[in-house]
Amino acid sequence: MAIEAPLSRYKRSNFKIWIIALAALAAIFGYDGFLSQYEWSQRRSFYDEHMRMHAFDADVTLAEDLVAGPVSPTLREVFDNAKISLSSDAVVAVVEPDVHWSVTDGEDGYPILKEEAKLAVYRIGPDGDMLFNQISPIFFVAGAVFFAVSFWRCKDDKVVAEATELVIADRERIAYDTIEGIDKTHFEKKGSFTIIYKPNGQNEVRRQLSARNYDNLRAILEHLIGQIT
């Protein structure tokens, strides 16, 4: 009767942990990257903070020109000097008096914040953190798919000790009469042993089997020792 050593619980668990962890990371980063813009996400503050890129700094005295309505000539000149051309329809909105303003020019927005003794002008758009949250889920999902496919391909792998040969993962076959020795030095501590054999009289091959990959290896080892002694 054949003795079987199926894919180990350890390896099965590792596959599942990686799949779950990568899927969870994709969901977490994707949530902030794509859903934080909605109020119901409870992450709108993250969206507001990371959907702006620093454009340039302006003198704090420019705040005098930040009044609700059309952009003043002085403010337009400051933007021109920063190589940002505003259209004639650009307007200023006061978000928080003396602290936070916004210049809107069609679909373009430029938040302006008073920071210490300067005015920081931003351009609406994802910063590095937001870009990471938008791009990384693709790689996390790809990683989860990779581990899922790998698990699916090897989930039925096993080592089978048959009447005349050892079959590993239904791909590798080691005839008992080609085995020259078994190194079980590390079996008790690490759960692994090495089969030393010469296939068809060719050069010596060393094939290690580990409990990290297969369960019930002790029974396989005892069977092999019985076959070669």
Z-matrix of the N, CA and C atoms (Angstrom, degrees):
N
C 1 1.469
C 2 1.532 1 109.83
N 3 1.306 2 116.98 1 131.64
C 4 1.465 3 121.70 2 -177.44
C 5 1.527 4 111.14 3 -67.39
N 6 1.326 5 114.93 4 144.31
C 7 1.468 6 121.78 5 176.08
C 8 1.524 7 107.67 6 -105.04
N 9 1.326 8 117.22 7 131.72
C 10 1.469 9 121.17 8 -176.07
C 11 1.521 10 111.79 9 -116.77
N 12 1.320 11 114.54 10 143.77
C 13 1.465 12 122.49 11 173.46
C 14 1.522 13 106.52 12 -125.38
N 15 1.333 14 118.29 13 99.38
C 16 1.468 15 121.07 14 -176.07
C 17 1.524 16 112.69 15 -74.82
N 18 1.314 17 115.41 16 168.82
C 19 1.466 18 120.93 17 175.82
C 20 1.525 19 108.48 18 -53.25
N 21 1.310 20 117.03 19 133.29
C 22 1.468 21 121.11 20 -171.36
C 23 1.528 22 113.03 21 -68.95
N 24 1.315 23 113.94 22 152.03
C 25 1.469 24 119.77 23 174.52
C 26 1.522 25 110.42 24 -61.98
N 27 1.335 26 116.02 25 -33.78
C 28 1.470 27 121.23 26 178.32
C 29 1.526 28 110.92 27 -59.23
N 30 1.332 29 116.27 28 -48.43
C 31 1.464 30 119.97 29 -178.05
C 32 1.522 31 111.22 30 -70.04
N 33 1.331 32 116.84 31 -38.63
C 34 1.461 33 120.26 32 176.81
C 35 1.526 34 110.46 33 -60.80
N 36 1.333 35 115.99 34 -43.65
C 37 1.469 36 120.59 35 -179.80
C 38 1.514 37 111.19 36 -64.27
N 39 1.343 38 116.33 37 -40.64
C 40 1.469 39 119.59 38 179.17
C 41 1.517 40 111.64 39 -61.31
N 42 1.316 41 116.35 40 -43.94
C 43 1.466 42 119.63 41 177.63
C 44 1.533 43 110.08 42 -58.45
N 45 1.327 44 116.17 43 -47.16
C 46 1.466 45 120.20 44 -177.02
C 47 1.516 46 111.31 45 -65.14
N 48 1.339 47 116.50 46 -39.51
C 49 1.468 48 120.40 47 179.26
C 50 1.525 49 110.28 48 -62.16
N 51 1.334 50 116.69 49 -46.20
C 52 1.464 51 119.94 50 179.65
C 53 1.533 52 111.55 51 -63.02
N 54 1.306 53 116.60 52 -42.77
C 55 1.471 54 120.05 53 -179.52
C 56 1.521 55 110.45 54 -62.68
N 57 1.329 56 116.65 55 -47.22
C 58 1.464 57 121.10 56 -178.56
C 59 1.524 58 110.73 57 -66.25
N 60 1.354 59 116.46 58 -44.07
C 61 1.467 60 120.14 59 -178.22
C 62 1.528 61 111.61 60 -62.85
N 63 1.327 62 117.28 61 -45.40
C 64 1.465 63 120.53 62 -179.16
C 65 1.525 64 111.32 63 -68.11
N 66 1.330 65 117.38 64 -37.96
C 67 1.472 66 120.15 65 177.14
C 68 1.523 67 110.15 66 -65.33
N 69 1.344 68 116.66 67 -38.90
C 70 1.463 69 120.63 68 179.24
C 71 1.530 70 110.95 69 -65.67
N 72 1.345 71 116.25 70 -42.55
C 73 1.466 72 119.92 71 178.29
C 74 1.524 73 110.96 72 -62.97
N 75 1.330 74 116.58 73 -39.68
C 76 1.466 75 120.35 74 178.07
C 77 1.523 76 110.29 75 -61.56
N 78 1.323 77 116.45 76 -40.93
C 79 1.467 78 120.68 77 -179.34
C 80 1.525 79 111.14 78 -68.93
N 81 1.342 80 117.00 79 -42.63
C 82 1.469 81 121.14 80 -177.64
C 83 1.522 82 110.95 81 -65.20
N 84 1.336 83 115.88 82 -52.07
C 85 1.469 84 118.64 83 -177.75
C 86 1.530 85 110.96 84 -70.88
N 87 1.328 86 116.90 85 -35.68
C 88 1.456 87 119.72 86 177.94
C 89 1.521 88 112.07 87 -65.34
N 90 1.328 89 116.31 88 -34.15
C 91 1.469 90 120.66 89 179.17
C 92 1.530 91 110.01 90 -60.73
N 93 1.337 92 116.19 91 -49.09
C 94 1.462 93 119.47 92 179.88
C 95 1.525 94 111.13 93 -69.81
N 96 1.331 95 116.44 94 -34.36
C 97 1.453 96 119.43 95 -176.33
C 98 1.514 97 114.56 96 -73.21
N 99 1.355 98 116.89 97 -31.92
C 100 1.460 99 119.15 98 -172.81
C 101 1.533 100 114.74 99 -122.47
N 102 1.310 101 117.67 100 -21.48
C 103 1.470 102 119.42 101 -175.99
C 104 1.523 103 113.78 102 -110.97
N 105 1.333 104 117.48 103 -10.21
C 106 1.470 105 119.09 104 -177.10
C 107 1.525 106 112.09 105 -66.63
N 108 1.314 107 118.30 106 -14.44
C 109 1.467 108 120.40 107 179.86
C 110 1.526 109 112.74 108 -70.33
N 111 1.344 110 116.43 109 -18.13
C 112 1.459 111 120.21 110 -178.57
C 113 1.529 112 110.81 111 -91.97
N 114 1.304 113 116.41 112 139.75
C 115 1.466 114 121.35 113 -177.72
C 116 1.521 115 111.45 114 -59.72
N 117 1.353 116 117.22 115 -38.20
C 118 1.462 117 119.56 116 -176.77
C 119 1.523 118 112.86 117 -67.06
N 120 1.339 119 117.83 118 -13.35
C 121 1.467 120 120.69 119 -179.13
C 122 1.524 121 112.41 120 -72.54
N 123 1.340 122 116.86 121 -16.14
C 124 1.463 123 122.13 122 -175.89
C 125 1.532 124 112.04 123 63.68
N 126 1.327 125 116.13 124 16.66
C 127 1.468 126 120.69 125 179.41
C 128 1.525 127 110.82 126 -126.87
N 129 1.317 128 116.19 127 22.24
C 130 1.457 129 120.18 128 -178.59
C 131 1.532 130 111.16 129 -61.26
N 132 1.325 131 116.97 130 -33.46
C 133 1.467 132 119.61 131 179.58
C 134 1.528 133 110.62 132 -63.07
N 135 1.334 134 116.72 133 -36.79
C 136 1.472 135 120.73 134 176.60
C 137 1.526 136 109.82 135 -64.29
N 138 1.314 137 116.10 136 -43.74
C 139 1.471 138 120.83 137 179.95
C 140 1.531 139 110.45 138 -61.03
N 141 1.326 140 116.54 139 -47.27
C 142 1.467 141 120.60 140 -178.21
C 143 1.523 142 111.41 141 -63.20
N 144 1.335 143 115.93 142 -36.26
C 145 1.461 144 119.93 143 -177.61
C 146 1.521 145 112.54 144 -73.44
N 147 1.330 146 116.50 145 -36.61
C 148 1.468 147 119.72 146 -172.33
C 149 1.529 148 114.38 147 -105.37
N 150 1.318 149 116.63 148 2.98
C 151 1.462 150 118.43 149 175.72
C 152 1.521 151 110.95 150 -101.26
N 153 1.317 152 115.04 151 41.12
C 154 1.461 153 119.25 152 174.61
C 155 1.524 154 108.47 153 -150.33
N 156 1.333 155 114.44 154 138.19
C 157 1.460 156 121.49 155 179.10
C 158 1.520 157 108.61 156 -113.65
N 159 1.317 158 115.95 157 137.74
C 160 1.459 159 120.14 158 -179.47
C 161 1.518 160 110.05 159 -64.36
N 162 1.319 161 116.24 160 125.96
C 163 1.470 162 121.50 161 -179.45
C 164 1.530 163 111.40 162 -99.51
N 165 1.336 164 116.07 163 -53.97
C 166 1.464 165 119.82 164 178.53
C 167 1.528 166 109.04 165 -167.98
N 168 1.328 167 115.92 166 168.77
C 169 1.467 168 122.06 167 176.46
C 170 1.522 169 109.22 168 -109.09
N 171 1.325 170 115.43 169 147.60
C 172 1.469 171 120.82 170 179.40
C 173 1.527 172 109.00 171 -129.82
N 174 1.305 173 114.35 172 159.01
C 175 1.462 174 119.94 173 178.71
C 176 1.517 175 110.00 174 -64.16
N 177 1.315 176 116.33 175 142.54
C 178 1.455 177 121.06 176 -175.84
C 179 1.534 178 112.01 177 -62.43
N 180 1.324 179 117.31 178 -23.17
C 181 1.469 180 120.26 179 179.72
C 182 1.526 181 111.80 180 -66.68
N 183 1.310 182 116.93 181 -15.99
C 184 1.468 183 120.88 182 178.87
C 185 1.531 184 110.83 183 -64.51
N 186 1.317 185 117.33 184 -17.33
C 187 1.464 186 121.29 185 -179.48
C 188 1.533 187 111.45 186 -58.03
N 189 1.337 188 116.81 187 -25.23
C 190 1.458 189 120.36 188 178.85
C 191 1.524 190 111.74 189 -64.13
N 192 1.317 191 116.88 190 -25.47
C 193 1.464 192 120.71 191 -179.54
C 194 1.524 193 112.69 192 -94.14
N 195 1.334 194 116.74 193 -0.70
C 196 1.458 195 120.36 194 -179.13
C 197 1.522 196 110.12 195 -92.60
N 198 1.303 197 116.05 196 72.61
C 199 1.457 198 122.15 197 177.64
C 200 1.523 199 108.42 198 -115.62
N 201 1.322 200 115.49 199 148.39
C 202 1.460 201 120.03 200 -176.81
C 203 1.521 202 110.64 201 -57.68
N 204 1.341 203 115.27 202 131.38
C 205 1.449 204 120.23 203 178.80
C 206 1.517 205 111.09 204 130.94
N 207 1.311 206 117.21 205 -164.70
C 208 1.472 207 121.41 206 -178.51
C 209 1.530 208 111.44 207 -59.49
N 210 1.330 209 115.78 208 150.16
C 211 1.458 210 121.43 209 179.34
C 212 1.521 211 109.51 210 -66.25
N 213 1.345 212 115.57 211 133.05
C 214 1.455 213 120.09 212 -179.80
C 215 1.525 214 110.67 213 -75.11
N 216 1.340 215 117.82 214 158.69
C 217 1.472 216 120.61 215 178.17
C 218 1.534 217 112.08 216 -57.69
N 219 1.331 218 116.93 217 -38.46
C 220 1.469 219 119.95 218 -179.73
C 221 1.525 220 110.93 219 -64.29
N 222 1.337 221 116.13 220 -44.37
C 223 1.468 222 120.60 221 179.82
C 224 1.533 223 110.49 222 -65.88
N 225 1.318 224 115.79 223 -38.82
C 226 1.468 225 119.72 224 178.66
C 227 1.528 226 110.25 225 -63.20
N 228 1.326 227 116.81 226 -39.25
C 229 1.462 228 121.11 227 179.83
C 230 1.533 229 110.79 228 -65.09
N 231 1.341 230 115.95 229 -39.39
C 232 1.466 231 119.86 230 178.39
C 233 1.529 232 110.07 231 -61.59
N 234 1.323 233 116.71 232 -42.60
C 235 1.466 234 120.60 233 177.67
C 236 1.522 235 110.79 234 -66.04
N 237 1.320 236 116.91 235 -40.59
C 238 1.468 237 119.71 236 178.87
C 239 1.526 238 110.88 237 -60.67
N 240 1.342 239 116.46 238 -40.80
C 241 1.469 240 120.52 239 179.52
C 242 1.530 241 111.45 240 -64.15
N 243 1.348 242 115.69 241 -25.42
C 244 1.467 243 120.32 242 177.95
C 245 1.529 244 110.75 243 -91.58
N 246 1.362 245 115.28 244 11.65
C 247 1.465 246 121.69 245 178.66
C 248 1.540 247 112.69 246 63.76
N 249 1.334 248 114.89 247 35.13
C 250 1.464 249 121.07 248 174.29
C 251 1.524 250 107.33 249 -121.77
N 252 1.306 251 117.20 250 112.32
C 253 1.460 252 121.13 251 -177.71
C 254 1.528 253 109.84 252 -92.51
N 255 1.320 254 115.70 253 122.01
C 256 1.460 255 121.32 254 178.25
C 257 1.519 256 109.60 255 -96.10
N 258 1.313 257 117.20 256 141.99
C 259 1.458 258 121.04 257 177.50
C 260 1.525 259 109.82 258 -77.46
N 261 1.298 260 115.58 259 171.99
C 262 1.469 261 120.35 260 -179.72
C 263 1.524 262 112.04 261 -70.03
N 264 1.336 263 116.94 262 -13.83
C 265 1.468 264 120.63 263 -179.42
C 266 1.520 265 113.10 264 -92.91
N 267 1.321 266 118.64 265 -0.66
C 268 1.462 267 121.52 266 -178.57
C 269 1.524 268 110.91 267 -63.62
N 270 1.332 269 115.52 268 138.43
C 271 1.465 270 120.79 269 -178.21
C 272 1.522 271 110.31 270 -132.92
N 273 1.339 272 114.04 271 158.54
C 274 1.464 273 121.41 272 178.26
C 275 1.522 274 108.83 273 -106.74
N 276 1.330 275 116.41 274 138.61
C 277 1.463 276 121.79 275 174.19
C 278 1.523 277 107.86 276 -124.76
N 279 1.336 278 116.02 277 139.39
C 280 1.462 279 121.12 278 177.88
C 281 1.529 280 107.91 279 -93.59
N 282 1.325 281 115.95 280 110.70
C 283 1.462 282 120.78 281 -179.58
C 284 1.519 283 110.31 282 -82.98
N 285 1.325 284 116.19 283 -46.18
C 286 1.471 285 122.31 284 176.89
C 287 1.520 286 106.87 285 -143.15
N 288 1.325 287 118.42 286 116.60
C 289 1.470 288 121.48 287 -174.50
C 290 1.525 289 113.10 288 -49.82
N 291 1.341 290 114.25 289 131.55
C 292 1.469 291 123.48 290 175.80
C 293 1.526 292 114.23 291 65.88
N 294 1.322 293 118.47 292 6.33
C 295 1.465 294 120.42 293 -177.13
C 296 1.531 295 112.53 294 -132.18
N 297 1.337 296 116.65 295 -43.50
C 298 1.452 297 120.19 296 -170.54
C 299 1.528 298 110.45 297 -140.01
N 300 1.337 299 114.87 298 123.93
C 301 1.452 300 121.16 299 178.06
C 302 1.538 301 108.82 300 -129.36
N 303 1.304 302 115.51 301 171.30
C 304 1.463 303 119.31 302 177.27
C 305 1.516 304 109.45 303 -148.27
N 306 1.332 305 114.68 304 133.69
C 307 1.465 306 121.31 305 174.30
C 308 1.521 307 107.13 306 -104.56
N 309 1.328 308 115.77 307 123.73
C 310 1.460 309 120.64 308 179.87
C 311 1.517 310 109.31 309 -113.17
N 312 1.337 311 114.46 310 128.53
C 313 1.456 312 120.11 311 -179.63
C 314 1.524 313 107.73 312 -133.27
N 315 1.334 314 116.64 313 89.60
C 316 1.457 315 120.72 314 -175.18
C 317 1.521 316 109.86 315 65.33
N 318 1.339 317 116.50 316 -123.07
C 319 1.462 318 120.32 317 178.80
C 320 1.525 319 112.31 318 -86.43
N 321 1.319 320 117.66 319 -6.20
C 322 1.463 321 121.47 320 -179.90
C 323 1.521 322 110.92 321 -91.59
N 324 1.330 323 114.49 322 139.61
C 325 1.456 324 119.40 323 178.06
C 326 1.515 325 110.90 324 -128.89
N 327 1.345 326 116.57 325 146.23
C 328 1.456 327 121.88 326 -178.74
C 329 1.523 328 109.71 327 -134.43
N 330 1.338 329 117.54 328 90.94
C 331 1.466 330 119.43 329 175.58
C 332 1.527 331 109.94 330 -65.11
N 333 1.316 332 116.01 331 142.31
C 334 1.462 333 121.79 332 177.98
C 335 1.522 334 107.70 333 -126.72
N 336 1.340 335 116.02 334 122.70
C 337 1.455 336 121.05 335 -176.82
C 338 1.522 337 110.16 336 -121.43
N 339 1.327 338 115.57 337 139.24
C 340 1.458 339 119.59 338 174.80
C 341 1.513 340 108.12 339 -82.69
N 342 1.331 341 116.00 340 117.23
C 343 1.455 342 121.99 341 -178.61
C 344 1.517 343 108.52 342 -125.46
N 345 1.339 344 115.44 343 107.20
C 346 1.462 345 123.28 344 -176.19
C 347 1.537 346 109.62 345 55.53
N 348 1.315 347 118.43 346 -117.54
C 349 1.478 348 120.30 347 -175.44
C 350 1.513 349 111.78 348 -104.64
N 351 1.338 350 117.09 349 31.13
C 352 1.460 351 119.90 350 179.83
C 353 1.518 352 109.65 351 -148.62
N 354 1.315 353 114.37 352 168.10
C 355 1.461 354 121.13 353 173.36
C 356 1.533 355 107.35 354 -110.02
N 357 1.309 356 115.83 355 123.78
C 358 1.465 357 120.60 356 178.84
C 359 1.521 358 108.22 357 -98.33
N 360 1.326 359 115.84 358 123.11
C 361 1.466 360 121.55 359 -179.12
C 362 1.529 361 107.85 360 -103.70
N 363 1.327 362 115.25 361 129.08
C 364 1.457 363 120.85 362 -178.39
C 365 1.527 364 110.00 363 -116.26
N 366 1.307 365 114.71 364 160.21
C 367 1.455 366 121.45 365 173.84
C 368 1.527 367 107.55 366 -112.71
N 369 1.331 368 117.10 367 132.78
C 370 1.459 369 119.93 368 178.84
C 371 1.521 370 109.93 369 -63.70
N 372 1.314 371 115.73 370 124.81
C 373 1.467 372 121.64 371 -179.01
C 374 1.509 373 109.21 372 163.93
N 375 1.316 374 117.87 373 158.14
C 376 1.467 375 121.16 374 -176.11
C 377 1.520 376 112.43 375 -69.29
N 378 1.345 377 116.13 376 133.02
C 379 1.456 378 119.49 377 174.13
C 380 1.533 379 108.57 378 -86.23
N 381 1.326 380 116.78 379 -172.47
C 382 1.457 381 120.25 380 -176.45
C 383 1.520 382 113.36 381 -59.41
N 384 1.344 383 116.23 382 -41.75
C 385 1.469 384 119.46 383 -179.49
C 386 1.528 385 111.33 384 -64.24
N 387 1.334 386 116.09 385 -42.70
C 388 1.461 387 119.46 386 -179.07
C 389 1.531 388 110.59 387 -67.91
N 390 1.318 389 116.71 388 -39.68
C 391 1.467 390 119.76 389 178.05
C 392 1.530 391 110.67 390 -61.63
N 393 1.344 392 115.73 391 -40.36
C 394 1.469 393 118.62 392 177.99
C 395 1.523 394 110.43 393 -61.67
N 396 1.329 395 116.43 394 -42.09
C 397 1.462 396 120.58 395 179.67
C 398 1.522 397 111.84 396 -66.61
N 399 1.311 398 117.53 397 -26.08
C 400 1.465 399 120.66 398 -179.13
C 401 1.526 400 112.36 399 -88.32
N 402 1.328 401 117.03 400 -29.48
C 403 1.461 402 120.52 401 -175.54
C 404 1.530 403 112.45 402 -94.82
N 405 1.328 404 116.95 403 -40.81
C 406 1.466 405 120.45 404 -173.27
C 407 1.529 406 114.41 405 -58.77
N 408 1.363 407 120.09 406 -34.35
C 409 1.475 408 117.94 407 -179.90
C 410 1.526 409 113.97 408 -56.64
N 411 1.328 410 116.92 409 -30.24
C 412 1.464 411 119.96 410 178.34
C 413 1.524 412 110.05 411 -60.55
N 414 1.341 413 115.85 412 -43.27
C 415 1.464 414 120.07 413 -178.12
C 416 1.529 415 110.95 414 -74.91
N 417 1.332 416 117.15 415 -35.41
C 418 1.464 417 119.45 416 177.19
C 419 1.532 418 110.43 417 -64.46
N 420 1.327 419 116.38 418 -43.06
C 421 1.470 420 120.04 419 178.26
C 422 1.526 421 110.20 420 -64.15
N 423 1.345 422 116.27 421 -42.03
C 424 1.465 423 120.17 422 178.84
C 425 1.526 424 110.32 423 -60.62
N 426 1.345 425 115.92 424 -41.16
C 427 1.457 426 120.09 425 178.20
C 428 1.521 427 111.75 426 -63.99
N 429 1.350 428 116.46 427 -42.88
C 430 1.462 429 120.60 428 178.80
C 431 1.526 430 111.08 429 -62.54
N 432 1.329 431 115.65 430 -40.53
C 433 1.472 432 120.06 431 178.56
C 434 1.526 433 110.29 432 -65.30
N 435 1.339 434 115.83 433 -40.97
C 436 1.473 435 120.03 434 179.30
C 437 1.528 436 110.71 435 -58.81
N 438 1.340 437 116.74 436 -48.43
C 439 1.462 438 120.05 437 -178.95
C 440 1.524 439 111.38 438 -68.52
N 441 1.341 440 116.43 439 -34.27
C 442 1.470 441 119.08 440 178.13
C 443 1.526 442 110.70 441 -65.43
N 444 1.328 443 116.43 442 -43.17
C 445 1.472 444 120.42 443 179.26
C 446 1.529 445 109.98 444 -66.90
N 447 1.342 446 116.48 445 -42.03
C 448 1.465 447 120.02 446 179.25
C 449 1.523 448 110.58 447 -61.34
N 450 1.333 449 115.94 448 -41.92
C 451 1.460 450 120.31 449 178.83
C 452 1.526 451 110.80 450 -64.47
N 453 1.324 452 115.59 451 -43.44
C 454 1.461 453 119.92 452 -179.31
C 455 1.534 454 110.92 453 -61.67
N 456 1.336 455 116.08 454 -37.04
C 457 1.462 456 120.38 455 -177.37
C 458 1.530 457 112.57 456 -73.03
N 459 1.340 458 117.68 457 -28.36
C 460 1.463 459 118.79 458 -174.77
C 461 1.522 460 113.98 459 -114.25
N 462 1.345 461 118.26 460 2.00
C 463 1.461 462 120.88 461 -174.26
C 464 1.523 463 112.85 462 -60.76
N 465 1.329 464 117.62 463 -26.02
C 466 1.466 465 120.80 464 -179.80
C 467 1.529 466 112.54 465 -99.82
N 468 1.330 467 116.24 466 6.56
C 469 1.463 468 119.05 467 179.15
C 470 1.527 469 110.27 468 -63.86
N 471 1.304 470 115.70 469 145.56
C 472 1.462 471 120.76 470 177.89
C 473 1.519 472 109.22 471 -161.86
N 474 1.325 473 114.61 472 161.26
C 475 1.459 474 121.39 473 173.96
C 476 1.526 475 106.56 474 -104.08
N 477 1.317 476 116.17 475 127.58
C 478 1.465 477 120.49 476 -177.42
C 479 1.527 478 109.59 477 -122.64
N 480 1.324 479 114.89 478 122.87
C 481 1.463 480 120.23 479 175.62
C 482 1.524 481 107.57 480 -92.74
N 483 1.325 482 115.62 481 103.62
C 484 1.457 483 120.37 482 -178.46
C 485 1.539 484 110.07 483 -94.47
N 486 1.302 485 116.87 484 -169.61
C 487 1.467 486 120.79 485 -173.88
C 488 1.520 487 112.86 486 -63.72
N 489 1.339 488 117.75 487 -40.94
C 490 1.464 489 120.19 488 -174.67
C 491 1.523 490 114.53 489 -122.87
N 492 1.328 491 117.15 490 -4.69
C 493 1.458 492 119.35 491 -176.53
C 494 1.522 493 112.02 492 -154.31
N 495 1.329 494 114.20 493 162.02
C 496 1.460 495 122.28 494 175.67
C 497 1.518 496 107.77 495 -103.15
N 498 1.323 497 116.98 496 125.59
C 499 1.467 498 121.43 497 -178.63
C 500 1.528 499 108.56 498 -109.85
N 501 1.331 500 116.31 499 121.69
C 502 1.466 501 121.87 500 -178.08
C 503 1.512 502 109.71 501 -108.96
N 504 1.337 503 115.36 502 116.36
C 505 1.467 504 122.51 503 176.62
C 506 1.528 505 112.30 504 55.40
N 507 1.316 506 116.29 505 28.47
C 508 1.463 507 122.44 506 176.99
C 509 1.521 508 112.57 507 60.05
N 510 1.341 509 116.55 508 17.77
C 511 1.469 510 119.56 509 -178.17
C 512 1.527 511 112.22 510 -125.81
N 513 1.315 512 115.83 511 -35.45
C 514 1.459 513 119.94 512 -175.93
C 515 1.532 514 109.39 513 -112.94
N 516 1.323 515 115.96 514 132.50
C 517 1.466 516 120.84 515 -177.85
C 518 1.527 517 109.86 516 -124.17
N 519 1.327 518 115.20 517 130.26
C 520 1.462 519 120.86 518 179.33
C 521 1.527 520 108.39 519 -122.01
N 522 1.314 521 115.94 520 109.26
C 523 1.468 522 120.06 521 178.60
C 524 1.521 523 109.25 522 -69.69
N 525 1.318 524 116.72 523 138.92
C 526 1.461 525 120.83 524 -177.41
C 527 1.525 526 111.91 525 -60.41
N 528 1.328 527 117.00 526 -34.36
C 529 1.464 528 118.80 527 -176.93
C 530 1.530 529 113.28 528 -76.26
N 531 1.347 530 116.87 529 -1.90
C 532 1.473 531 119.43 530 175.53
C 533 1.528 532 111.19 531 -100.37
N 534 1.342 533 117.16 532 -6.63
C 535 1.467 534 121.16 533 -178.27
C 536 1.523 535 110.04 534 -78.55
N 537 1.332 536 116.32 535 125.83
C 538 1.456 537 121.70 536 -179.26
C 539 1.524 538 112.51 537 -102.22
N 540 1.296 539 116.54 538 -16.30
C 541 1.460 540 118.80 539 179.12
C 542 1.516 541 111.41 540 179.99
N 543 1.346 542 116.01 541 164.92
C 544 1.457 543 121.97 542 177.60
C 545 1.521 544 108.14 543 -133.56
N 546 1.297 545 116.71 544 122.32
C 547 1.466 546 121.95 545 177.86
C 548 1.523 547 108.32 546 -95.75
N 549 1.319 548 115.78 547 107.42
C 550 1.466 549 120.59 548 -178.83
C 551 1.526 550 111.68 549 -112.23
N 552 1.345 551 115.88 550 25.56
C 553 1.460 552 121.93 551 -177.66
C 554 1.526 553 112.74 552 -53.60
N 555 1.317 554 116.51 553 -41.07
C 556 1.464 555 120.09 554 -173.80
C 557 1.530 556 113.23 555 -102.23
N 558 1.312 557 116.48 556 11.06
C 559 1.467 558 117.80 557 -173.88
C 560 1.528 559 112.83 558 -66.24
N 561 1.327 560 117.43 559 -44.94
C 562 1.465 561 119.76 560 -176.18
C 563 1.529 562 112.23 561 -65.93
N 564 1.345 563 117.11 562 -37.31
C 565 1.465 564 120.43 563 -177.34
C 566 1.526 565 112.95 564 -89.11
N 567 1.318 566 117.21 565 -39.69
C 568 1.465 567 120.57 566 -173.79
C 569 1.524 568 113.77 567 -113.47
N 570 1.329 569 116.91 568 -7.86
C 571 1.458 570 119.50 569 177.73
C 572 1.514 571 114.34 570 72.62
N 573 1.321 572 117.09 571 25.25
C 574 1.463 573 119.52 572 -179.26
C 575 1.526 574 110.41 573 -128.61
N 576 1.324 575 116.46 574 151.53
C 577 1.454 576 121.76 575 173.48
C 578 1.521 577 108.23 576 -144.90
N 579 1.340 578 114.93 577 161.09
C 580 1.460 579 120.62 578 -175.54
C 581 1.525 580 110.22 579 -121.13
N 582 1.323 581 113.96 580 129.97
C 583 1.468 582 120.35 581 176.87
C 584 1.531 583 107.82 582 -95.17
N 585 1.332 584 116.33 583 126.89
C 586 1.462 585 121.69 584 179.42
C 587 1.528 586 107.26 585 -108.48
N 588 1.324 587 116.22 586 117.54
C 589 1.459 588 118.41 587 -176.67
C 590 1.532 589 111.56 588 -146.54
N 591 1.329 590 114.90 589 164.04
C 592 1.459 591 120.81 590 178.14
C 593 1.527 592 108.30 591 -123.71
N 594 1.323 593 116.71 592 100.68
C 595 1.469 594 120.07 593 -179.73
C 596 1.527 595 111.91 594 -68.81
N 597 1.316 596 116.15 595 122.59
C 598 1.472 597 121.33 596 177.12
C 599 1.526 598 112.54 597 54.44
N 600 1.330 599 116.69 598 35.53
C 601 1.457 600 120.56 599 177.87
C 602 1.509 601 114.54 600 71.52
N 603 1.318 602 118.29 601 12.07
C 604 1.470 603 121.81 602 -178.48
C 605 1.529 604 109.62 603 -83.36
N 606 1.337 605 115.72 604 -164.78
C 607 1.453 606 120.39 605 -178.67
C 608 1.530 607 111.22 606 -64.64
N 609 1.304 608 114.65 607 155.82
C 610 1.470 609 121.12 608 -178.56
C 611 1.530 610 111.39 609 -64.16
N 612 1.320 611 115.80 610 137.85
C 613 1.470 612 122.33 611 178.40
C 614 1.522 613 107.79 612 -122.97
N 615 1.299 614 116.51 613 137.71
C 616 1.470 615 121.95 614 177.24
C 617 1.533 616 108.18 615 -113.80
N 618 1.299 617 117.54 616 120.79
C 619 1.470 618 122.67 617 -177.10
C 620 1.523 619 109.47 618 -120.68
N 621 1.310 620 115.09 619 115.40
C 622 1.469 621 119.80 620 -178.37
C 623 1.525 622 110.84 621 -93.63
N 624 1.316 623 115.91 622 138.94
C 625 1.457 624 122.76 623 173.10
C 626 1.520 625 107.67 624 -120.47
N 627 1.337 626 116.47 625 136.01
C 628 1.457 627 120.62 626 -174.95
C 629 1.521 628 111.60 627 -128.30
N 630 1.332 629 115.06 628 146.22
C 631 1.462 630 120.77 629 177.41
C 632 1.529 631 111.29 630 -67.17
N 633 1.310 632 117.28 631 -15.50
C 634 1.459 633 119.64 632 174.81
C 635 1.528 634 110.61 633 -67.60
N 636 1.323 635 115.67 634 -25.66
C 637 1.460 636 119.89 635 -177.93
C 638 1.521 637 113.61 636 -102.57
N 639 1.334 638 116.05 637 -31.50
C 640 1.469 639 118.90 638 -175.56
C 641 1.526 640 110.73 639 -137.57
N 642 1.318 641 116.18 640 140.46
C 643 1.462 642 122.15 641 172.55
C 644 1.526 643 109.21 642 -86.50
N 645 1.336 644 115.24 643 166.97
C 646 1.479 645 121.98 644 174.89
C 647 1.523 646 112.91 645 61.88
N 648 1.328 647 117.67 646 29.80
C 649 1.463 648 119.94 647 -179.44
C 650 1.532 649 112.45 648 -72.21
N 651 1.334 650 117.47 649 -25.02
C 652 1.456 651 119.12 650 179.55
C 653 1.537 652 110.70 651 -60.11
N 654 1.328 653 114.93 652 -41.99
C 655 1.469 654 118.82 653 179.49
C 656 1.525 655 110.28 654 -64.87
N 657 1.338 656 116.46 655 -38.51
C 658 1.466 657 120.31 656 177.49
C 659 1.521 658 110.57 657 -63.78
N 660 1.338 659 115.89 658 -44.74
C 661 1.465 660 120.86 659 -178.90
C 662 1.524 661 111.17 660 -61.86
N 663 1.315 662 116.56 661 -46.63
C 664 1.475 663 120.36 662 179.65
C 665 1.526 664 111.10 663 -61.81
N 666 1.307 665 116.87 664 -37.81
C 667 1.466 666 120.96 665 178.88
C 668 1.535 667 110.67 666 -65.89
N 669 1.335 668 116.31 667 -43.25
C 670 1.471 669 120.48 668 179.87
C 671 1.525 670 111.00 669 -63.22
N 672 1.342 671 115.69 670 -43.57
C 673 1.468 672 119.11 671 179.67
C 674 1.523 673 110.27 672 -60.85
N 675 1.350 674 115.27 673 -39.33
C 676 1.459 675 119.20 674 178.05
C 677 1.505 676 112.62 675 -65.16
N 678 1.324 677 117.83 676 -29.86
C 679 1.457 678 122.16 677 -177.77
C 680 1.534 679 112.58 678 -76.88
N 681 1.319 680 117.06 679 -28.10
C 682 1.466 681 119.04 680 -174.51
C 683 1.531 682 113.43 681 -105.42
N 684 1.336 683 117.23 682 0.57
C 685 1.466 684 119.65 683 178.29
C 686 1.524 685 111.12 684 -108.52
